[in-house]
């Protein structure tokens, strides 16, 4: 049984880890964050021309060449893209909880993304799962750096290094 499922995300990428103890702790350093999969938010990779018919927002020319402002509600569409990505992340977290019989979920994300995921994920978590969150962007760090940071914050156990 794994102690935790750890999801690290920003607006463009989600990385999924489990915290696993070594099979032979007297010979191996443990526990370790093991990365299983990552997801990319494809809409963040698209250029403006691929997403929108008009790349400029908020201005239009009238018949007398006078410009006037308007709201084309792009932010609503961007938020919907984020919600869709959040749903993918939610499905992956639930899948990992069941696959590894985890009892703890640790969600680390930039603040805006954390809100989307929290709203999507918490109603679908099993009742016996402890849910914790941290508003921080750690997506670019290596697994060992992530482990050290989270251990310093007392969110996961410190890694016991075996010296041979």
C-alpha beads as a LAMMPS data file, in Angstrom:
LAMMPS data file: protein, C-alpha beads

164 atoms
163 bonds

1 atom types
1 bond types

-500.0 500.0 xlo xhi
-500.0 500.0 ylo yhi
-500.0 500.0 zlo zhi

Masses

1 110.0

Atoms # bond

1 1 1 0.000 0.000 0.000
2 1 1 1.259 3.461 -0.857
3 1 1 1.036 6.256 1.633
4 1 1 0.023 8.999 -0.790
5 1 1 -0.873 10.086 -4.284
6 1 1 0.834 13.379 -5.062
7 1 1 -0.326 15.578 -7.951
8 1 1 1.854 18.540 -8.926
9 1 1 0.353 20.906 -11.481
10 1 1 0.394 24.257 -13.130
11 1 1 -1.819 25.555 -15.926
12 1 1 0.026 23.643 -18.638
13 1 1 1.177 20.374 -17.063
14 1 1 0.153 17.853 -14.412
15 1 1 2.564 15.315 -12.912
16 1 1 1.385 12.346 -10.860
17 1 1 3.447 10.591 -8.188
18 1 1 2.994 7.991 -5.500
19 1 1 4.979 7.894 -2.301
20 1 1 6.374 4.387 -2.041
21 1 1 8.385 2.666 0.650
22 1 1 11.326 0.502 -0.359
23 1 1 10.882 -3.244 -0.550
24 1 1 14.038 -3.683 1.550
25 1 1 14.308 -0.487 3.650
26 1 1 17.552 -1.637 5.296
27 1 1 19.255 -1.591 1.851
28 1 1 17.371 1.136 -0.021
29 1 1 16.586 4.788 0.682
30 1 1 12.912 5.279 1.342
31 1 1 10.173 6.532 0.957
32 1 1 10.504 7.695 -2.642
33 1 1 8.321 9.822 -4.871
34 1 1 7.765 7.757 -8.007
35 1 1 6.441 9.588 -11.054
36 1 1 3.841 7.615 -12.984
37 1 1 2.481 9.889 -15.648
38 1 1 2.111 13.464 -16.794
39 1 1 -0.641 15.247 -18.690
40 1 1 -0.364 18.367 -20.823
41 1 1 -2.998 21.023 -21.304
42 1 1 -3.049 21.096 -25.104
43 1 1 -4.941 24.400 -25.321
44 1 1 -2.043 26.203 -23.598
45 1 1 0.265 25.055 -26.400
46 1 1 -1.929 26.469 -29.173
47 1 1 -1.227 29.900 -30.572
48 1 1 -3.866 32.634 -30.608
49 1 1 -4.712 31.999 -34.274
50 1 1 -5.456 28.346 -33.548
51 1 1 -7.820 29.194 -30.667
52 1 1 -9.536 32.387 -31.785
53 1 1 -10.817 33.725 -35.113
54 1 1 -9.492 37.179 -34.202
55 1 1 -6.278 37.268 -32.182
56 1 1 -6.883 40.789 -30.870
57 1 1 -9.508 41.210 -28.213
58 1 1 -11.578 44.148 -27.122
59 1 1 -11.448 46.453 -30.161
60 1 1 -13.457 46.796 -33.300
61 1 1 -13.634 49.432 -36.017
62 1 1 -16.919 51.147 -36.786
63 1 1 -18.014 52.547 -40.151
64 1 1 -16.250 55.879 -39.497
65 1 1 -12.986 54.220 -38.478
66 1 1 -13.628 54.982 -34.846
67 1 1 -12.641 52.194 -32.549
68 1 1 -14.938 50.984 -29.834
69 1 1 -14.328 48.475 -27.097
70 1 1 -16.253 45.305 -26.388
71 1 1 -15.932 42.179 -24.300
72 1 1 -15.703 38.999 -26.367
73 1 1 -15.814 36.833 -23.205
74 1 1 -12.532 35.077 -23.938
75 1 1 -11.848 34.646 -20.253
76 1 1 -14.979 32.490 -19.983
77 1 1 -13.591 30.216 -22.701
78 1 1 -10.150 30.112 -21.081
79 1 1 -11.788 29.152 -17.779
80 1 1 -13.701 26.385 -19.555
81 1 1 -10.431 25.043 -21.011
82 1 1 -9.008 25.036 -17.460
83 1 1 -12.075 23.182 -16.126
84 1 1 -11.717 20.570 -18.850
85 1 1 -8.051 20.054 -17.935
86 1 1 -9.062 19.879 -14.259
87 1 1 -11.513 17.073 -15.118
88 1 1 -8.721 15.078 -16.787
89 1 1 -6.569 15.566 -13.682
90 1 1 -9.427 14.537 -11.391
91 1 1 -9.939 11.310 -13.365
92 1 1 -6.234 10.456 -13.164
93 1 1 -6.067 11.102 -9.399
94 1 1 -9.120 8.902 -8.761
95 1 1 -7.598 6.193 -10.962
96 1 1 -4.313 6.290 -8.985
97 1 1 -6.143 6.182 -5.632
98 1 1 -7.903 2.974 -6.663
99 1 1 -4.920 1.427 -8.435
100 1 1 -2.509 1.936 -5.519
101 1 1 -5.049 1.760 -2.664
102 1 1 -3.897 5.143 -1.382
103 1 1 -5.371 6.833 1.669
104 1 1 -3.871 10.296 1.161
105 1 1 -4.015 12.771 -1.722
106 1 1 -1.658 15.708 -1.794
107 1 1 -2.478 18.336 -4.405
108 1 1 0.127 21.012 -5.164
109 1 1 -0.835 23.616 -7.742
110 1 1 -0.644 27.274 -8.609
111 1 1 -3.535 29.094 -6.866
112 1 1 -5.943 29.490 -9.815
113 1 1 -5.516 25.896 -10.948
114 1 1 -5.889 24.712 -7.350
115 1 1 -9.358 26.273 -7.256
116 1 1 -10.473 24.504 -10.437
117 1 1 -9.152 21.133 -9.248
118 1 1 -10.521 21.451 -5.703
119 1 1 -14.025 22.176 -7.011
120 1 1 -13.847 19.223 -9.392
121 1 1 -12.053 16.665 -7.208
122 1 1 -13.342 16.894 -3.629
123 1 1 -16.910 15.649 -4.303
124 1 1 -15.502 12.522 -6.003
125 1 1 -12.890 11.500 -3.430
126 1 1 -13.576 8.320 -1.445
127 1 1 -14.582 9.068 2.169
128 1 1 -11.527 7.321 3.649
129 1 1 -9.007 9.501 1.740
130 1 1 -7.228 12.333 3.525
131 1 1 -7.016 15.354 1.184
132 1 1 -4.365 18.077 1.571
133 1 1 -3.470 20.938 -0.728
134 1 1 -0.692 23.458 -1.159
135 1 1 -0.803 26.567 -3.346
136 1 1 2.669 26.431 -4.888
137 1 1 4.076 25.847 -8.367
138 1 1 6.559 22.955 -8.074
139 1 1 5.993 21.498 -11.531
140 1 1 9.474 22.266 -12.833
141 1 1 11.317 20.589 -9.943
142 1 1 12.848 17.116 -10.013
143 1 1 11.188 14.370 -7.909
144 1 1 13.890 14.442 -5.215
145 1 1 13.633 18.256 -4.934
146 1 1 9.847 17.969 -4.645
147 1 1 10.219 15.319 -1.934
148 1 1 12.634 17.465 0.066
149 1 1 10.367 20.522 -0.187
150 1 1 7.236 18.623 0.869
151 1 1 9.086 16.908 3.727
152 1 1 10.265 20.308 5.025
153 1 1 6.601 21.399 5.012
154 1 1 5.710 18.196 6.965
155 1 1 3.329 17.061 4.219
156 1 1 5.146 13.771 3.575
157 1 1 7.725 11.811 5.614
158 1 1 11.399 12.663 5.264
159 1 1 13.434 10.322 3.114
160 1 1 15.720 8.016 5.090
161 1 1 18.962 7.609 3.155
162 1 1 20.784 4.322 3.516
163 1 1 24.564 4.624 3.432
164 1 1 26.330 1.480 2.202

Bonds

1 1 1 2
2 1 2 3
3 1 3 4
4 1 4 5
5 1 5 6
6 1 6 7
7 1 7 8
8 1 8 9
9 1 9 10
10 1 10 11
11 1 11 12
12 1 12 13
13 1 13 14
14 1 14 15
15 1 15 16
16 1 16 17
17 1 17 18
18 1 18 19
19 1 19 20
20 1 20 21
21 1 21 22
22 1 22 23
23 1 23 24
24 1 24 25
25 1 25 26
26 1 26 27
27 1 27 28
28 1 28 29
29 1 29 30
30 1 30 31
31 1 31 32
32 1 32 33
33 1 33 34
34 1 34 35
35 1 35 36
36 1 36 37
37 1 37 38
38 1 38 39
39 1 39 40
40 1 40 41
41 1 41 42
42 1 42 43
43 1 43 44
44 1 44 45
45 1 45 46
46 1 46 47
47 1 47 48
48 1 48 49
49 1 49 50
50 1 50 51
51 1 51 52
52 1 52 53
53 1 53 54
54 1 54 55
55 1 55 56
56 1 56 57
57 1 57 58
58 1 58 59
59 1 59 60
60 1 60 61
61 1 61 62
62 1 62 63
63 1 63 64
64 1 64 65
65 1 65 66
66 1 66 67
67 1 67 68
68 1 68 69
69 1 69 70
70 1 70 71
71 1 71 72
72 1 72 73
73 1 73 74
74 1 74 75
75 1 75 76
76 1 76 77
77 1 77 78
78 1 78 79
79 1 79 80
80 1 80 81
81 1 81 82
82 1 82 83
83 1 83 84
84 1 84 85
85 1 85 86
86 1 86 87
87 1 87 88
88 1 88 89
89 1 89 90
90 1 90 91
91 1 91 92
92 1 92 93
93 1 93 94
94 1 94 95
95 1 95 96
96 1 96 97
97 1 97 98
98 1 98 99
99 1 99 100
100 1 100 101
101 1 101 102
102 1 102 103
103 1 103 104
104 1 104 105
105 1 105 106
106 1 106 107
107 1 107 108
108 1 108 109
109 1 109 110
110 1 110 111
111 1 111 112
112 1 112 113
113 1 113 114
114 1 114 115
115 1 115 116
116 1 116 117
117 1 117 118
118 1 118 119
119 1 119 120
120 1 120 121
121 1 121 122
122 1 122 123
123 1 123 124
124 1 124 125
125 1 125 126
126 1 126 127
127 1 127 128
128 1 128 129
129 1 129 130
130 1 130 131
131 1 131 132
132 1 132 133
133 1 133 134
134 1 134 135
135 1 135 136
136 1 136 137
137 1 137 138
138 1 138 139
139 1 139 140
140 1 140 141
141 1 141 142
142 1 142 143
143 1 143 144
144 1 144 145
145 1 145 146
146 1 146 147
147 1 147 148
148 1 148 149
149 1 149 150
150 1 150 151
151 1 151 152
152 1 152 153
153 1 153 154
154 1 154 155
155 1 155 156
156 1 156 157
157 1 157 158
158 1 158 159
159 1 159 160
160 1 160 161
161 1 161 162
162 1 162 163
163 1 163 164
